[in-house]
């Protein structure tokens, strides 16, 4: 493939594109890096993660499915969903809750499969004359913890300009104490993350700093002289990508640019429409005032451009 097809200006991928984000967080070979980031972010002690199918289907045939950016299970059977959201979306927090419900529903399915296997083994043991302890026959609704981490490339709440991280759990409104930690939602508003590197006192903060300042990887400062960031640098360098990977990335960039251009066009069309509608409303307001002062309808029509019928209806 002709290498001149690809632009050479950028040295590192944009982590906020679909391909860029998945290249960092969605690859099996990056497990060690992802585990370190999640442990720091969630204050956990994850030792291993298993990537699962990023498509989750509803219980019914006609139910909507959910598509995650990253969906993995930890060595403690906890579920972690990582989602990157590039622009504001109405009801996004409800969408996150909907996504989390799939991780909870799947645990019921896994528990059912496990119980069926246990019952099968119990039956085989009894037929063989073995003394086997009685096991529970139904799922007891025990749910392993579910985390949903949302990396937002927009400002979610402008009322708190310095708050870039939101940790959402179920809690009692009166006592202000956690009621359950089964579901934890973490929202990271990246445009609000403006810490200096010297103020990043945890690994996850350093990681977020790099995502917002990807070019700093070209010459790693001493604060980032760790194996995790050396590996991150090798992952995001465009020149290390295969031709197919670079093509996929360029197509992802092209999609981003097309989407942005469409949004800009719609915004400009909306502004123009607003000006036209505002101008029309202004004419009606002026006509109403002139009419209330007893000015002849014909004169008002000549001044405002409105028809006699339109003025008569005011």
Secondary structure, DSSP 8 states (H G I E B T S, - for coil): --GGGS--S-SB--TTSHHHHHHHHS-GGGHHHHHHHHHHHHT-----EEE--SEE--SSTTS--EE-SEEEEETTS-EEEEEEE-S--TTHHHHHHHHHHHHHHHHHHHHHHHHHHHHHHHHHHHHTT--------S-------EEEEEEESS-S-TT-TT--EEEEEEE-TTT--EEEEEEEEEEEEGGG----GGG--SHHHHHHHHHHTGGGGGG--GGG-SHHHHHHHHHHBGGGS-HHHHHHHHHHHHHHHHHHHHHHHHHHHHHHHHHHHHHHHHHHHHHHHHHHTT--HHHHHHHH---HHHHHT-
